[in-house]
């Protein structure tokens, strides 16, 4: 397990926010290694092993290194090594320490943190500079070969006469100029030079330690969303994961808690998502807790678990139980529904996703981007709100420009009305979206529609927030070879399940031969 890469991906963005300075990113990477070596010491770790460390506890850093001289040396050396202001260096490591602590505890799972870090020493030891020996326990220094690439000499240097300095600098400047000329010549001689704008790639490691090449940016945290029904049933389930290994691990945990009902969980497996999930090791404990709360919902994304339940007392107990079961995770109760905020955020997120599509986009990425926005139809209506039209206008151009891009538009409702009414309303809303896109110039043959009514929820229908999420429009690639269950190609009709169990028909998501005799409002030719 590459601990430093994991912390760089999960902690550094939270610390740096919009600051994309490579120097500060590298500073944090080196700090993570020193921090890990410190936590690998039992005596150090045991000082706060039983504390509930808040993620914004800047004073936690002072408890890891109790000697002020050591803290000063760390911030001073890191600042000097990475050419960062010393005050900024001190602030970065103080902010990073509690966040990194939570991530490391999550990675360790049931293994004691010092043991976990000792077992994975090889993944971070080469990042530890030689000067760190002065701020680490003797046991850590003995167990950790230090990098000899960083000088341990004092930072203070005697000033040299200015003339001598300039004389020493001239040969260096000459070498830089020669190097630049040689590089330019080499680039000009290449038959197929790499485009300047080629996106950077990085390596993710899955839970088995296997490396996978992915884009350095645009990696979304893996996520799991479930809702329970009455009597411990699995009412709804979705997951977004980066590979089949993580999908299998999550499915095994779901099956252990819900049995065969876990098979209804729909998975989007794509390298847009992370291949690790901080809560994966605790799912076997987490899921039974949620299962025991009727009509509850849970979203796991990154290091946060958000839960809801219609009963306030049950919700408070659920939060408490999950905090005890997964102390490394941030567990929170879902707040009141901010309708306009949810809509605005979804449109903004969809806009960002559309911007990231680039030329000749993958049809599945287009479908995902369009599904992000909330199209909040008025009650009993199918009129598209103005706020959604800009995204749909952009979508129309993309659909029209990409030759083989065929989409299915799927309408969903909550459970507030009758089954038949919801089925009709969901179809009308999907058809309304299609008509708008066609009016913007999209070839009608590239779009099909289907209404699912209340039969395919993604959240509970017992809370206002859950019902809001269930009322939605989704887009899918419609090439008749995409499994609605996980987005993978299929070769058998048996993998195209009945997703409308509320009637007696085999009303599966993609229209095919078994829908021919349906007496429903769905028109497969739409």
N, C-alpha and C positions, 0 to 999 in steps of 0.2 A: 504494500500500500504506500503510495507516494503522499505522505502527510503534508509536505510543503505545498505541493500542487493543489491539494484539497483546500488548504487554508487560504492559498492565494485566490482560489476561485470563489470561496464562500465568505471569507472575512475581509479581504482587502477591499472589495467594492463597497462594503459597509463603512469601512474606515475612511477611504479616500473620496467616496461619493463621486462628484463630478471632476475631481482632480485626477487626470490621467498621466501624471508625471511618472515616467519610467524609473527615475531615481528613487522616488518614495515607494514604488512597488517593490523594487529590489531591496530597499532598506527593510521593508516589512518581511520579505522572504527570509532575510538573514536573521531578523529578530525571532521569527517563528522557530527557527532551528535552535537558537539559544534558549528560548522559552521552553521548548520541548525537552531539551537536555536538563533544564532546571526542574521541570515537573517529573522527570524520570527518577529523581531522588525521593525516596520514601519519606524522609524526614520533612522535606519541603512540602510535599503534597499533603501529608497528614495534618499539616497546620490548618488547612481549610477544606479538607475532604468532605466534611459533613456540613459545610456552610451552603446556603442557598445563594450562589453568586449571581447578582444581577448583571445583565449584559451591558448596562451602562455604568457599572461600578468602576470608575476610573481609579479609585483608591485600591483596587484589588492588586494592581501592579506593585504598590508599596508593600503589600503583604507577601508577595512572591519574593521580592528582594527587599528585605527589611533594612539593609544598610544603605543610607543615602549616598555614600561614596560609590557603591556599586551601581546604583541607578544613574548617578551622574556619569560614570564611566561608560555605561551602555549607550546613553543618549549622545554623549560626546563622540565616542568611537564610530557609532553608526552615522552620525551627522558628517563626520570627517570622511569616512569611507565612501559615502554616497553623495557628497557635496550638497547636503541639506542643512538648513538652518537648525542649530542645536535645540532651540525652543520648539520648533516644529517636530523635530525628532522625538523629543520627550513627550509631546502630545500624542503623536502617532502610536507609540508603543503603549502608552497608558490606555488609549482607547482600544487597541487591538488585543490586549491581554485577556480581558474577560470574555471577549467573543471567541478568541482562539481556544480558551479553556473549555468553553461549552462544546465547540466543534470536536476537540480532542476527546472529551468525555463521550460524546456521541459515537465517534469512531471506535472507541474502546469497547463500547457495549457493556457486557458483563465482566470483561477482563479489567482488573485493577489498572488504573491509568499508568502508574510507574512501570508495571510489567509490560503493558501494551507498548509504551514508548521504548522500553529496552528491547523488546522483540523486534521493533521496526527501526532500530537505530540506524541501519544502513541507508534508510530513505532520507535522513536529514543530517547525518554527521558531516558530510562533505560541505554543508553550508555553514558550519560553525567556524568562525575565524580563530586564530591562535590567541588573540588578546582576550577572548571570552573565558580562558582558563582562570583568569583572576576574579571572575564574577560567578563561577560555578562551583558547586561542592566538590571536594576532593574526589569523592567516589565517581562523580560524573566525568571529571577530567580524566581519571584513570581508565574509564570505560569508553571514552570518546576520543578517537584520533582527531586532532585539530588540523584545520587547513593551514598550510604554511604559506598561503598566498597573501596573507595580510600581515604587515609589519607590526611587531609589538613595540617598536621604538616609540619614545615619547612624541607627542604631537608637536611640541614646541621646537622650532628650528631657529638657529641664529640667522639673522639677516645677512645676505651677501651683498657686496657692493653692486649697485645697479648695472654698471658696465659689465661685470663678470657674468651677471645673470643674462644680459642680452646676448653676450657672446655664446653662452651655453645654449641659448634658445634658438639661434640662427640655424644650426644643423638640423634641429628638429623640424623647424618650419620647412626647410628644404625637402626633408624626407616626406612630409605630409603632402607637399605639392607634387612630388614625383609619384607618390602613391595614388593621388587623385587622377593624374594623367594616365597612369597604367591601368587603373580601373576603367576609365572612360574608353581607352583603346580596347580593352578586353570586351566590354559591353558591345562596342561597335562591331567586333569580329564575330560575335555569336550569331549563328544562323537563326535560332529561335529563342531570343531572350525572354525571360519571364516578364510578364506585364508588371508595370510598377504597382498597379492597384490590386494585384493578386492578394486575396485575404490571407492573413496569417493563420497558421494552424497550430494546434497544441495537442497534447496527448491526454486523454482521459483514461483512468484505470478503473475497471469494473471491480466488483467485490471479490473476484478471484485473482486480481492483480494483472489481468491481461490489458495491454495498452491498446487504445483505439484512437485513430487520428480524427479530430473534429475541428470545427472552426473555433478560433480563439474567442470570438465574440458570439453573441446571439444564442448562447446555451441557456435554456430555461431550466430551472430546478425541476426535477422529477416530482410528480404529485399524485396523490390518491384522494378521491372524493367518494364518500359512501353516505348512505342514509339508511336508517333502519325503519322497519314497519312495526306492526304489533307482534308481540310474542317472539321477539328476537329474529325476525326475518330480515333478509337483505333486500331493501326496497329499491335502492339505486346504487350504481357503482361505476366509476370511471377512473382510469389511470393514464398518465402521460409519462412514458419512460424512454430512456435512451437506447436500451437494447433488450434482447429476449431473456438474457440472464436475470436482469432486474425484474422483468415481467414475471418470470417463473417464480422468483423468490416471493414477490408480492402475492401472486396467485396461491402459492403454497400456504402462506399465512391466512389468506382469505378462506381457503378451503378448510383449514384447520378450525376456523371460527364458525363458518357458515355452511360447511358441507358443500353439497352440489349446487346450492344457490350461488356460489362464487362464480359459476360458469356464465352468469349473466353480466359479469363485469366486462365492460368494453375498454380495450386498451388501444392507445395511439402510441406505437413504437416507432420512434424516429430519432435521428441523431441531432435534431434540434433540442432534445431534452437531455438532461444529465443522466449518466449511467450509474449514479449512486444516489441513495436516499438516506439522509441521516437517521431517520426513524426506522429503517428497514429491520434492524436487529431487534427492535422492541415491538414490532407489529404483533407477534404472537401474544404479547401481554396487552397491548393497546386495544386490539379488535374485540376481544371478549368483554372488555369494559364498556365499549360503545354498544355492543350487541345487547347488553342488559338494560339499556335505556330505550324505551319505546319511542318511535318517531323522532329519533335524534339524527343529527347530521355531523359529519366531520370532514374537514379538508386538511390534508397534510401537504405542505409545500415548503421545500427548503427545510429550515429548522423551526418552522412554526406549525402548530396544530390549532385550528380554529373549529370550535364546536358550537352546536346550538341544540335546543330542545324546547318544546312548548311549555314545560313546567320549570319555573324559576329555581325551585329547590333541587330538582333533578339536574338542572344545568350546572348549578354551583357544585354539586357533588361530583358531577362528571369532570369538571375542570380540576377539582382537587384530586380525584383518583388518577387522572391522566398525568398530572404533575408528579405524583408519587411514582408512577410507572415509568415515566420518561423524563427524569430530572434535567437532562441535557437539552430538552426541547422547550420552546416557548409555547405554553398552552394558554389560549385566550378564548373567552366567550364571544361569539359574534355580536357585534353592536347592532343598534336599531338600523333599519333599512334607510339609507340615504339615497332615495330614488334618483334624483337628478345627478348626484355625485357618481353613482354607479353608471349611469348612462354616459355622462361626460367622460369618465375614465375609460370606459369601454371603447368609445369612439376614438379617443386619443391613442389607445393601445392598438386599435385596428389600423389607424393611420401610420403608426410607426412600423407595424408589421408589413403594410403595403409598401412603405418606402424601402424596406429591406428585401423585397422580392427580386429586384434586379431584372435583367433581360432574360427572356426565355425561362420564366419561373417554373418550378415543379408544380404541377396542378394541385398536389396535396397541400403545398404551402399556401397556394392561393385560397383553397377551401378553408384552411385554418385561419388565415388572416381575416376572411370575410365572416367567419363564425364568431370572432372575438366581440364584434360590436353587438350591443343590445338594441334590438329594434322593438321599442316599447309601444306597441299598438294600444290605442285607447280601448276601454272595455267594450267587448262585442263588436269591434270594428277591425277592418283590414286595410286601413289607410296608412301608408308609410309616413312617419314623422319627418319633418324637414331636416332635422339634425342628422339623419342617416343618409341623406341623398348624396352628399359629397363623396362618401366612401363608395356608394353604389355606382356613382358616375365613374369613378376611377376603375372600379371593378369591370364595368361595361367595356372600357377600352382594353383592359388586359384580356378579358375573355374573347373579345373580338380579334385581338392581335395574335393570340396563341392558337394555332390551327387545330390542335387535337384536345383542346380544353373543353370538356363537357361536364357540367355540374348538375347535381340534384339538389334542389332546394327543399328542405324539410321543415315543416311547421310543427310546433309543440305547444301544448297548453298546460295549465295546472289542472287540478281536479275539482274545481269549484262548481262546474255545471255537469250536465249529463254526459255520458260517454259519446252518444251520437252527436250531440251539439258540439262538443269539443273537437270531435273528428272533423266535422264540417268547417268549423272556425279555423282550425289549423291548416286545412287545405286551402281555404280562401286566402289566408295570410301568405302562405307559400306562393300561391298563384299571383298575389299582388306584387310580390318581389320580382317574380319572373316577368310580369307585364311591364314593370318599371324598367328593368334591364333591356327588354326588347325595345321599349320606346327610346332607349338611349343608343340603339343601333346593334344590339346583340342578335345574332341569328337564333331564332326561336328553337331551332332543332338542336342547339347546344345546351338547352336547359330543360330539365324535367322537374316535376314537383310531386310532393307527397305530403299528406297530412297524417300525423301520428297521434293527434289528440293528446290525451294524458297518459298514454301507454308506455312511454319511454322516458321516465323522469331522470334527472341528474341530481336531484336534491329531495328533501322531504316536502310534503304538501301540507304539513301541520303548522308551519310558521310562515310569517309574511316574507321573510328572506328566502325561504325555500321555494315558495310558490313563484316569487319573482324570477328565480333562476330557471325554473321549469318552463316558464313562458318564453320561448326563444325560437329563433330561426337558425338552422344549421345548414351548412353547405358540405356536400360530399362529392368526391370525384365519381362521376357516373360513367365508368367504362365497362360495367357488367362483369368486371373481374376483381372488384374490390370488396373485401369482406367487411361489412358494416361493423363487425365485432372488433376488429383490430387494425383495419387498414391494409392488411397483407393480401396478396393475391390468393385466389382460391380456385379449386378445381372441381368442387362438388356442391350441389344444391343443398346438401345437408349442413353446410357451414353458413347458410343464409337463413338464420332462424326466424321464427314467428315473433315479431316484435310488437304485435298488437294482440295480446292474450285476452283482451276484453271481449272479443267476438269469437265466433266459431270457425273463422277462416284462417288459413295459413297466410296471414297478412305480413309477409316479410318485407324488409326495408327496400330491397331492390325489386322492382316489378319483374316477374317472370311467369312461367307457365302455370304455376300453382295459384296465381292471382286471377286467372282468366275468368273464373266463375264467381268472383266476389260480387256481392250485392252491397257495395259500399260507395261512398262518395268519391273514392280515389279513381282518377283516370290515368292509367299507365301511359297513355300517349302524351300526357302533358309535358 
